[in-house]
Amino acid sequence: MLTDPQPRYKVEVYAGDATRSAPGFTGPIGLDGLYRKGERTEEGLDSSGFPRVNAVKGTWQNDHTFVIDWLVLGEGFPADQWTLTFAGETLNVHVKLGAGGEISTESETEE
């Protein structure tokens, strides 16, 4: 979806319960250094249930590292920064939260 004329992201979140479908959400992503604002939504990575608007931009740092700046408008925090590093079949994800804190994970990519 990043190669489309109007690039978009798609996030699927692990549900943790095999009987439920995994939540997911999509939106536009700016690849020209500018944020793209999505539609008002209640879907997202937190469980507050409050409507919000995401503004997202991304850039390749090198051949193996894609960095995403994710801003929730009106939240009052700096943008979260997602660093995705691809190494062979492995994907490393490091998220620096604008509100404070960090999350890291590693997984095998799907073919």
N, C-alpha and C positions, 0 to 999 in steps of 0.2 A: 504494500500500500504506500510505501515511501516513494515509489517511482511514478505514481499517478500524477496527473497534472495538478491536482489539489491533494497533496499528501495527507494521509491520516494515520493515526496510531490505533492499535487495538490491544487492550489489556484484558487478560483473563486471569482471574484470581482463583487460587486453589480453594475449593469449598470446604475441605476437611471432613465432609460427610458424603459418602458415595451415593446416598439416596437423593441428594440435592444437586441441581446443576450449578456449575461454577458461575459466580457473578462475572460480568464483563462489561466493558464500556469502550466507546470509541470517540474520536474527535479529531479535529484538524491539528496538524503540526507544521510549524514554520521551519523551513530548511534554508532560509535566506538570512538568518540572524534576527528575524522578527517573530514575536509570539503570534500564534493564531488562536483566537478565542472560540471556544466551543459553545454549544447550546447550554442553557440552564438545565441542570440535571440533579437528581438526588442520588445517582449512582456514583460510586467512587471507592477509594481505598479506605475511607473511615466509615464508621457505622452511625454517624450522627443523624442521618436522615434529613438534614437541612439542605435545601436547594443551594447549589453553588455553580459557578462558572469556572472552568479550567482554561488556562491559557498556556500553550505548550510550544516550545521550539527545540530543535535538535541540530546537532552538527557532528560530523565525523572528525575526530581528533587525529586519527591516522587510519591505516588500513584495517585495524582490528578493534578500534574503540569508538563507540558512538555515545555522545553525551546528550542527555535530555534535561532541559530546565522546565520544571512543572510548577506553575503558579496557580493557586486558587484565589481568584479575585475577591477582594473584600475581606479576606481572612486575617490580613495584617501581618503575615509572616513572609520572610524572603522565600524565593522559589526553592523547592526541593530540587536536588541535582542527582539524576540517575546516570551512572556510568556503566555501560554494557561493554564488556570486553570479550571478544570471541577468540578462542585459542583452540584450533582444530575442532573437535566435537564438543568442546566445553564452553559454556557461557557463564561468565562471572558477572554478577549484578551487585553494584554497591550504590546504596541510596543514602545521600546526606540530606536529612530532613531540615527544612528551613526553620521549623519550630524547635529544632535541637534533637540530637540523636542521629544514629546511623544504623543501617541494616545492610548486611552482606549475605549473598547466597551464591552457590555454584551448582550448575546442573548440566546434564548432557543435552545437546541440541537435538531436535527431531528433524529427521530427513523428510 
